[in-house]
Every structure is written in C-alpha cells, then in structure tokens.
Amino acid sequence: MSAIAQGFPRGGLAAASTAAFHAGVGAVLGLYALFWLRLRLTDTLPALAALVLFTGAAGYQALSARASARRKLA
C-alpha cells in the first residue's frame, strides 16, 4: 500500500485537487450504479454533466500541480 501512496501529493493545493479528482471519479461510478439500479437517463445526464465538469477541473489542477512539481525537480 505504501508503494501506491508514494506518488500521492503530501499537502497543499496538489493534495486537495488530487483528492477531489478521486472523489469525483467515485461519484461518477456511484451515479452509474444508481442509473443501473433506479434512475432514468433523463435524470442521470444533468448530474453527470455537473460531475464531469467538476472532475475535469479537479483533474486538470492535479495534473498541473504534478507537472510543476516535476519541473522543479528537473
């Protein structure tokens, strides 16, 4: 487990955006499960659009922070 957590940012905005990205992916998977069990497509799409925007923005921030940290090391 420590090998998996080794690349995870330790603090600051990078850690928050990485955690938000993973939470967004989990929320999309949860919405998919709800769609499969009980929701209709017309109920799912607006929520999915909001989750995709949130997850995309958080992922962009996480990758941007990771790239800038990598540039500082080089």
Beta strands, then each sheet from edge to edge (+ up, - down):
end
